[in-house]
């Protein structure tokens, strides 16, 4: 079972990867829409990370653990597609899925906290 530190680290890893890879991703973008999607993903990842810091993600449970596993899998998928030098639309899709999964993780942990609070 994941800990609060594990959950926060995963959300932070999603944000840090989006931040670190943004210059490369922007250079590889072929359209203005791709540039906007990359920038929007980074902004969302940052917001989710700061929300996770505030929430502390201390509550656990089945839904929280599943959200953690989903977020971990989504982040692994981003790393995998980067290794394959995939097309930009595929990368953007996986970036969005990873950030959405991180968002669900934070939401599930906050919901568990509210239910126990």
Chimera marker file (.cmm) of the C-alpha trace (Angstrom):
<marker_set name="trace">
<marker id="1" x="0.000" y="0.000" z="0.000" r="1" g="1" b="0" radius="0.5"/>
<marker id="2" x="1.253" y="3.467" z="-0.826" r="1" g="1" b="0" radius="0.5"/>
<marker id="3" x="2.052" y="6.047" z="1.812" r="1" g="1" b="0" radius="0.5"/>
<marker id="4" x="1.298" y="9.771" z="1.807" r="1" g="1" b="0" radius="0.5"/>
<marker id="5" x="4.945" y="10.341" z="0.841" r="1" g="1" b="0" radius="0.5"/>
<marker id="6" x="4.611" y="7.874" z="-2.061" r="1" g="1" b="0" radius="0.5"/>
<marker id="7" x="1.506" y="9.622" z="-3.328" r="1" g="1" b="0" radius="0.5"/>
<marker id="8" x="3.031" y="13.081" z="-3.085" r="1" g="1" b="0" radius="0.5"/>
<marker id="9" x="6.232" y="11.883" z="-4.757" r="1" g="1" b="0" radius="0.5"/>
<marker id="10" x="4.258" y="10.484" z="-7.676" r="1" g="1" b="0" radius="0.5"/>
<marker id="11" x="2.350" y="13.735" z="-8.195" r="1" g="1" b="0" radius="0.5"/>
<marker id="12" x="5.627" y="15.654" z="-7.873" r="1" g="1" b="0" radius="0.5"/>
<marker id="13" x="7.291" y="13.329" z="-10.399" r="1" g="1" b="0" radius="0.5"/>
<marker id="14" x="4.515" y="14.063" z="-12.906" r="1" g="1" b="0" radius="0.5"/>
<marker id="15" x="4.973" y="17.807" z="-12.451" r="1" g="1" b="0" radius="0.5"/>
<marker id="16" x="8.768" y="17.657" z="-12.510" r="1" g="1" b="0" radius="0.5"/>
<marker id="17" x="8.813" y="15.558" z="-15.674" r="1" g="1" b="0" radius="0.5"/>
<marker id="18" x="6.441" y="17.979" z="-17.418" r="1" g="1" b="0" radius="0.5"/>
<marker id="19" x="8.608" y="20.903" z="-16.296" r="1" g="1" b="0" radius="0.5"/>
<marker id="20" x="11.926" y="19.297" z="-17.243" r="1" g="1" b="0" radius="0.5"/>
<marker id="21" x="10.727" y="18.054" z="-20.630" r="1" g="1" b="0" radius="0.5"/>
<marker id="22" x="8.796" y="21.181" z="-21.631" r="1" g="1" b="0" radius="0.5"/>
<marker id="23" x="11.661" y="22.816" z="-23.612" r="1" g="1" b="0" radius="0.5"/>
<marker id="24" x="12.246" y="19.639" z="-25.635" r="1" g="1" b="0" radius="0.5"/>
<marker id="25" x="8.517" y="19.083" z="-26.125" r="1" g="1" b="0" radius="0.5"/>
<marker id="26" x="7.975" y="22.658" z="-27.283" r="1" g="1" b="0" radius="0.5"/>
<marker id="27" x="10.877" y="22.372" z="-29.734" r="1" g="1" b="0" radius="0.5"/>
<marker id="28" x="9.347" y="19.189" z="-31.155" r="1" g="1" b="0" radius="0.5"/>
<marker id="29" x="5.836" y="20.628" z="-31.400" r="1" g="1" b="0" radius="0.5"/>
<marker id="30" x="4.636" y="21.058" z="-34.953" r="1" g="1" b="0" radius="0.5"/>
<marker id="31" x="1.541" y="23.218" z="-34.452" r="1" g="1" b="0" radius="0.5"/>
<marker id="32" x="0.331" y="26.021" z="-32.261" r="1" g="1" b="0" radius="0.5"/>
<marker id="33" x="-2.264" y="23.639" z="-30.819" r="1" g="1" b="0" radius="0.5"/>
<marker id="34" x="0.490" y="21.247" z="-29.724" r="1" g="1" b="0" radius="0.5"/>
<marker id="35" x="2.398" y="24.101" z="-28.087" r="1" g="1" b="0" radius="0.5"/>
<marker id="36" x="-0.752" y="25.154" z="-26.255" r="1" g="1" b="0" radius="0.5"/>
<marker id="37" x="-1.457" y="21.574" z="-25.154" r="1" g="1" b="0" radius="0.5"/>
<marker id="38" x="2.072" y="21.151" z="-23.762" r="1" g="1" b="0" radius="0.5"/>
<marker id="39" x="1.856" y="24.444" z="-21.886" r="1" g="1" b="0" radius="0.5"/>
<marker id="40" x="-1.633" y="23.647" z="-20.557" r="1" g="1" b="0" radius="0.5"/>
<marker id="41" x="-0.461" y="20.255" z="-19.327" r="1" g="1" b="0" radius="0.5"/>
<marker id="42" x="2.449" y="21.823" z="-17.456" r="1" g="1" b="0" radius="0.5"/>
<marker id="43" x="0.152" y="24.383" z="-15.852" r="1" g="1" b="0" radius="0.5"/>
<marker id="44" x="-2.279" y="21.652" z="-14.791" r="1" g="1" b="0" radius="0.5"/>
<marker id="45" x="0.514" y="19.453" z="-13.436" r="1" g="1" b="0" radius="0.5"/>
<marker id="46" x="1.836" y="22.379" z="-11.398" r="1" g="1" b="0" radius="0.5"/>
<marker id="47" x="-1.593" y="23.182" z="-9.960" r="1" g="1" b="0" radius="0.5"/>
<marker id="48" x="-2.190" y="19.544" z="-9.039" r="1" g="1" b="0" radius="0.5"/>
<marker id="49" x="1.206" y="19.305" z="-7.351" r="1" g="1" b="0" radius="0.5"/>
<marker id="50" x="0.551" y="22.381" z="-5.200" r="1" g="1" b="0" radius="0.5"/>
<marker id="51" x="-2.915" y="21.084" z="-4.396" r="1" g="1" b="0" radius="0.5"/>
<marker id="52" x="-1.329" y="17.786" z="-3.309" r="1" g="1" b="0" radius="0.5"/>
<marker id="53" x="1.131" y="19.641" z="-1.076" r="1" g="1" b="0" radius="0.5"/>
<marker id="54" x="-1.735" y="21.427" z="0.624" r="1" g="1" b="0" radius="0.5"/>
<marker id="55" x="-3.886" y="18.302" z="0.972" r="1" g="1" b="0" radius="0.5"/>
<marker id="56" x="-0.991" y="16.224" z="2.346" r="1" g="1" b="0" radius="0.5"/>
<marker id="57" x="-2.615" y="13.066" z="0.879" r="1" g="1" b="0" radius="0.5"/>
<marker id="58" x="-2.521" y="11.287" z="4.228" r="1" g="1" b="0" radius="0.5"/>
<marker id="59" x="-5.687" y="9.230" z="3.861" r="1" g="1" b="0" radius="0.5"/>
<marker id="60" x="-5.562" y="5.814" z="2.220" r="1" g="1" b="0" radius="0.5"/>
<marker id="61" x="-8.065" y="3.247" z="1.078" r="1" g="1" b="0" radius="0.5"/>
<marker id="62" x="-8.999" y="1.145" z="-1.906" r="1" g="1" b="0" radius="0.5"/>
<marker id="63" x="-9.974" y="4.050" z="-4.152" r="1" g="1" b="0" radius="0.5"/>
<marker id="64" x="-6.865" y="6.008" z="-3.199" r="1" g="1" b="0" radius="0.5"/>
<marker id="65" x="-4.628" y="3.014" z="-3.833" r="1" g="1" b="0" radius="0.5"/>
<marker id="66" x="-6.226" y="2.359" z="-7.232" r="1" g="1" b="0" radius="0.5"/>
<marker id="67" x="-5.780" y="6.015" z="-8.166" r="1" g="1" b="0" radius="0.5"/>
<marker id="68" x="-2.130" y="5.764" z="-7.095" r="1" g="1" b="0" radius="0.5"/>
<marker id="69" x="-1.598" y="2.684" z="-9.268" r="1" g="1" b="0" radius="0.5"/>
<marker id="70" x="-3.349" y="4.350" z="-12.215" r="1" g="1" b="0" radius="0.5"/>
<marker id="71" x="-1.185" y="7.468" z="-11.863" r="1" g="1" b="0" radius="0.5"/>
<marker id="72" x="1.961" y="5.374" z="-11.650" r="1" g="1" b="0" radius="0.5"/>
<marker id="73" x="0.996" y="3.405" z="-14.755" r="1" g="1" b="0" radius="0.5"/>
<marker id="74" x="0.194" y="6.601" z="-16.668" r="1" g="1" b="0" radius="0.5"/>
<marker id="75" x="3.535" y="8.158" z="-15.727" r="1" g="1" b="0" radius="0.5"/>
<marker id="76" x="5.340" y="4.987" z="-16.820" r="1" g="1" b="0" radius="0.5"/>
<marker id="77" x="3.508" y="5.209" z="-20.158" r="1" g="1" b="0" radius="0.5"/>
<marker id="78" x="4.868" y="8.719" z="-20.684" r="1" g="1" b="0" radius="0.5"/>
<marker id="79" x="8.411" y="7.508" z="-20.044" r="1" g="1" b="0" radius="0.5"/>
<marker id="80" x="7.885" y="4.580" z="-22.395" r="1" g="1" b="0" radius="0.5"/>
<marker id="81" x="6.605" y="6.707" z="-25.261" r="1" g="1" b="0" radius="0.5"/>
<marker id="82" x="9.454" y="9.194" z="-24.789" r="1" g="1" b="0" radius="0.5"/>
<marker id="83" x="11.876" y="6.288" z="-25.194" r="1" g="1" b="0" radius="0.5"/>
<marker id="84" x="10.216" y="5.397" z="-28.481" r="1" g="1" b="0" radius="0.5"/>
<marker id="85" x="10.432" y="8.945" z="-29.851" r="1" g="1" b="0" radius="0.5"/>
<marker id="86" x="6.743" y="8.726" z="-30.676" r="1" g="1" b="0" radius="0.5"/>
<marker id="87" x="4.729" y="11.259" z="-32.605" r="1" g="1" b="0" radius="0.5"/>
<marker id="88" x="3.848" y="14.449" z="-30.752" r="1" g="1" b="0" radius="0.5"/>
<marker id="89" x="0.073" y="13.774" z="-30.646" r="1" g="1" b="0" radius="0.5"/>
<marker id="90" x="0.740" y="10.445" z="-28.889" r="1" g="1" b="0" radius="0.5"/>
<marker id="91" x="3.059" y="12.103" z="-26.396" r="1" g="1" b="0" radius="0.5"/>
<marker id="92" x="0.563" y="14.879" z="-25.664" r="1" g="1" b="0" radius="0.5"/>
<marker id="93" x="-2.170" y="12.302" z="-25.145" r="1" g="1" b="0" radius="0.5"/>
<marker id="94" x="-0.072" y="10.389" z="-22.627" r="1" g="1" b="0" radius="0.5"/>
<marker id="95" x="1.017" y="13.578" z="-20.869" r="1" g="1" b="0" radius="0.5"/>
<marker id="96" x="-2.625" y="14.522" z="-20.444" r="1" g="1" b="0" radius="0.5"/>
<marker id="97" x="-3.523" y="11.049" z="-19.182" r="1" g="1" b="0" radius="0.5"/>
<marker id="98" x="-0.701" y="11.166" z="-16.622" r="1" g="1" b="0" radius="0.5"/>
<marker id="99" x="-1.748" y="14.584" z="-15.362" r="1" g="1" b="0" radius="0.5"/>
<marker id="100" x="-5.413" y="13.551" z="-15.223" r="1" g="1" b="0" radius="0.5"/>
<marker id="101" x="-4.425" y="10.429" z="-13.263" r="1" g="1" b="0" radius="0.5"/>
<marker id="102" x="-2.412" y="12.568" z="-10.825" r="1" g="1" b="0" radius="0.5"/>
<marker id="103" x="-5.460" y="14.801" z="-10.451" r="1" g="1" b="0" radius="0.5"/>
<marker id="104" x="-7.679" y="11.789" z="-9.683" r="1" g="1" b="0" radius="0.5"/>
<marker id="105" x="-5.158" y="10.615" z="-7.092" r="1" g="1" b="0" radius="0.5"/>
<marker id="106" x="-5.288" y="13.965" z="-5.305" r="1" g="1" b="0" radius="0.5"/>
<marker id="107" x="-9.079" y="14.051" z="-5.530" r="1" g="1" b="0" radius="0.5"/>
<marker id="108" x="-9.436" y="10.506" z="-4.142" r="1" g="1" b="0" radius="0.5"/>
<marker id="109" x="-7.073" y="11.236" z="-1.255" r="1" g="1" b="0" radius="0.5"/>
<marker id="110" x="-8.911" y="14.461" z="-0.455" r="1" g="1" b="0" radius="0.5"/>
<marker id="111" x="-12.254" y="12.678" z="-0.633" r="1" g="1" b="0" radius="0.5"/>
<marker id="112" x="-11.007" y="9.951" z="1.721" r="1" g="1" b="0" radius="0.5"/>
<marker id="113" x="-9.773" y="12.617" z="4.100" r="1" g="1" b="0" radius="0.5"/>
<marker id="114" x="-13.120" y="14.431" z="4.052" r="1" g="1" b="0" radius="0.5"/>
<marker id="115" x="-15.001" y="11.179" z="4.664" r="1" g="1" b="0" radius="0.5"/>
<marker id="116" x="-12.872" y="10.415" z="7.706" r="1" g="1" b="0" radius="0.5"/>
<marker id="117" x="-12.696" y="13.974" z="8.916" r="1" g="1" b="0" radius="0.5"/>
<link id1="1" id2="2" r="1" g="1" b="0" radius="0.2"/>
<link id1="2" id2="3" r="1" g="1" b="0" radius="0.2"/>
<link id1="3" id2="4" r="1" g="1" b="0" radius="0.2"/>
<link id1="4" id2="5" r="1" g="1" b="0" radius="0.2"/>
<link id1="5" id2="6" r="1" g="1" b="0" radius="0.2"/>
<link id1="6" id2="7" r="1" g="1" b="0" radius="0.2"/>
<link id1="7" id2="8" r="1" g="1" b="0" radius="0.2"/>
<link id1="8" id2="9" r="1" g="1" b="0" radius="0.2"/>
<link id1="9" id2="10" r="1" g="1" b="0" radius="0.2"/>
<link id1="10" id2="11" r="1" g="1" b="0" radius="0.2"/>
<link id1="11" id2="12" r="1" g="1" b="0" radius="0.2"/>
<link id1="12" id2="13" r="1" g="1" b="0" radius="0.2"/>
<link id1="13" id2="14" r="1" g="1" b="0" radius="0.2"/>
<link id1="14" id2="15" r="1" g="1" b="0" radius="0.2"/>
<link id1="15" id2="16" r="1" g="1" b="0" radius="0.2"/>
<link id1="16" id2="17" r="1" g="1" b="0" radius="0.2"/>
<link id1="17" id2="18" r="1" g="1" b="0" radius="0.2"/>
<link id1="18" id2="19" r="1" g="1" b="0" radius="0.2"/>
<link id1="19" id2="20" r="1" g="1" b="0" radius="0.2"/>
<link id1="20" id2="21" r="1" g="1" b="0" radius="0.2"/>
<link id1="21" id2="22" r="1" g="1" b="0" radius="0.2"/>
<link id1="22" id2="23" r="1" g="1" b="0" radius="0.2"/>
<link id1="23" id2="24" r="1" g="1" b="0" radius="0.2"/>
<link id1="24" id2="25" r="1" g="1" b="0" radius="0.2"/>
<link id1="25" id2="26" r="1" g="1" b="0" radius="0.2"/>
<link id1="26" id2="27" r="1" g="1" b="0" radius="0.2"/>
<link id1="27" id2="28" r="1" g="1" b="0" radius="0.2"/>
<link id1="28" id2="29" r="1" g="1" b="0" radius="0.2"/>
<link id1="29" id2="30" r="1" g="1" b="0" radius="0.2"/>
<link id1="30" id2="31" r="1" g="1" b="0" radius="0.2"/>
<link id1="31" id2="32" r="1" g="1" b="0" radius="0.2"/>
<link id1="32" id2="33" r="1" g="1" b="0" radius="0.2"/>
<link id1="33" id2="34" r="1" g="1" b="0" radius="0.2"/>
<link id1="34" id2="35" r="1" g="1" b="0" radius="0.2"/>
<link id1="35" id2="36" r="1" g="1" b="0" radius="0.2"/>
<link id1="36" id2="37" r="1" g="1" b="0" radius="0.2"/>
<link id1="37" id2="38" r="1" g="1" b="0" radius="0.2"/>
<link id1="38" id2="39" r="1" g="1" b="0" radius="0.2"/>
<link id1="39" id2="40" r="1" g="1" b="0" radius="0.2"/>
<link id1="40" id2="41" r="1" g="1" b="0" radius="0.2"/>
<link id1="41" id2="42" r="1" g="1" b="0" radius="0.2"/>
<link id1="42" id2="43" r="1" g="1" b="0" radius="0.2"/>
<link id1="43" id2="44" r="1" g="1" b="0" radius="0.2"/>
<link id1="44" id2="45" r="1" g="1" b="0" radius="0.2"/>
<link id1="45" id2="46" r="1" g="1" b="0" radius="0.2"/>
<link id1="46" id2="47" r="1" g="1" b="0" radius="0.2"/>
<link id1="47" id2="48" r="1" g="1" b="0" radius="0.2"/>
<link id1="48" id2="49" r="1" g="1" b="0" radius="0.2"/>
<link id1="49" id2="50" r="1" g="1" b="0" radius="0.2"/>
<link id1="50" id2="51" r="1" g="1" b="0" radius="0.2"/>
<link id1="51" id2="52" r="1" g="1" b="0" radius="0.2"/>
<link id1="52" id2="53" r="1" g="1" b="0" radius="0.2"/>
<link id1="53" id2="54" r="1" g="1" b="0" radius="0.2"/>
<link id1="54" id2="55" r="1" g="1" b="0" radius="0.2"/>
<link id1="55" id2="56" r="1" g="1" b="0" radius="0.2"/>
<link id1="56" id2="57" r="1" g="1" b="0" radius="0.2"/>
<link id1="57" id2="58" r="1" g="1" b="0" radius="0.2"/>
<link id1="58" id2="59" r="1" g="1" b="0" radius="0.2"/>
<link id1="59" id2="60" r="1" g="1" b="0" radius="0.2"/>
<link id1="60" id2="61" r="1" g="1" b="0" radius="0.2"/>
<link id1="61" id2="62" r="1" g="1" b="0" radius="0.2"/>
<link id1="62" id2="63" r="1" g="1" b="0" radius="0.2"/>
<link id1="63" id2="64" r="1" g="1" b="0" radius="0.2"/>
<link id1="64" id2="65" r="1" g="1" b="0" radius="0.2"/>
<link id1="65" id2="66" r="1" g="1" b="0" radius="0.2"/>
<link id1="66" id2="67" r="1" g="1" b="0" radius="0.2"/>
<link id1="67" id2="68" r="1" g="1" b="0" radius="0.2"/>
<link id1="68" id2="69" r="1" g="1" b="0" radius="0.2"/>
<link id1="69" id2="70" r="1" g="1" b="0" radius="0.2"/>
<link id1="70" id2="71" r="1" g="1" b="0" radius="0.2"/>
<link id1="71" id2="72" r="1" g="1" b="0" radius="0.2"/>
<link id1="72" id2="73" r="1" g="1" b="0" radius="0.2"/>
<link id1="73" id2="74" r="1" g="1" b="0" radius="0.2"/>
<link id1="74" id2="75" r="1" g="1" b="0" radius="0.2"/>
<link id1="75" id2="76" r="1" g="1" b="0" radius="0.2"/>
<link id1="76" id2="77" r="1" g="1" b="0" radius="0.2"/>
<link id1="77" id2="78" r="1" g="1" b="0" radius="0.2"/>
<link id1="78" id2="79" r="1" g="1" b="0" radius="0.2"/>
<link id1="79" id2="80" r="1" g="1" b="0" radius="0.2"/>
<link id1="80" id2="81" r="1" g="1" b="0" radius="0.2"/>
<link id1="81" id2="82" r="1" g="1" b="0" radius="0.2"/>
<link id1="82" id2="83" r="1" g="1" b="0" radius="0.2"/>
<link id1="83" id2="84" r="1" g="1" b="0" radius="0.2"/>
<link id1="84" id2="85" r="1" g="1" b="0" radius="0.2"/>
<link id1="85" id2="86" r="1" g="1" b="0" radius="0.2"/>
<link id1="86" id2="87" r="1" g="1" b="0" radius="0.2"/>
<link id1="87" id2="88" r="1" g="1" b="0" radius="0.2"/>
<link id1="88" id2="89" r="1" g="1" b="0" radius="0.2"/>
<link id1="89" id2="90" r="1" g="1" b="0" radius="0.2"/>
<link id1="90" id2="91" r="1" g="1" b="0" radius="0.2"/>
<link id1="91" id2="92" r="1" g="1" b="0" radius="0.2"/>
<link id1="92" id2="93" r="1" g="1" b="0" radius="0.2"/>
<link id1="93" id2="94" r="1" g="1" b="0" radius="0.2"/>
<link id1="94" id2="95" r="1" g="1" b="0" radius="0.2"/>
<link id1="95" id2="96" r="1" g="1" b="0" radius="0.2"/>
<link id1="96" id2="97" r="1" g="1" b="0" radius="0.2"/>
<link id1="97" id2="98" r="1" g="1" b="0" radius="0.2"/>
<link id1="98" id2="99" r="1" g="1" b="0" radius="0.2"/>
<link id1="99" id2="100" r="1" g="1" b="0" radius="0.2"/>
<link id1="100" id2="101" r="1" g="1" b="0" radius="0.2"/>
<link id1="101" id2="102" r="1" g="1" b="0" radius="0.2"/>
<link id1="102" id2="103" r="1" g="1" b="0" radius="0.2"/>
<link id1="103" id2="104" r="1" g="1" b="0" radius="0.2"/>
<link id1="104" id2="105" r="1" g="1" b="0" radius="0.2"/>
<link id1="105" id2="106" r="1" g="1" b="0" radius="0.2"/>
<link id1="106" id2="107" r="1" g="1" b="0" radius="0.2"/>
<link id1="107" id2="108" r="1" g="1" b="0" radius="0.2"/>
<link id1="108" id2="109" r="1" g="1" b="0" radius="0.2"/>
<link id1="109" id2="110" r="1" g="1" b="0" radius="0.2"/>
<link id1="110" id2="111" r="1" g="1" b="0" radius="0.2"/>
<link id1="111" id2="112" r="1" g="1" b="0" radius="0.2"/>
<link id1="112" id2="113" r="1" g="1" b="0" radius="0.2"/>
<link id1="113" id2="114" r="1" g="1" b="0" radius="0.2"/>
<link id1="114" id2="115" r="1" g="1" b="0" radius="0.2"/>
<link id1="115" id2="116" r="1" g="1" b="0" radius="0.2"/>
<link id1="116" id2="117" r="1" g="1" b="0" radius="0.2"/>
</marker_set>
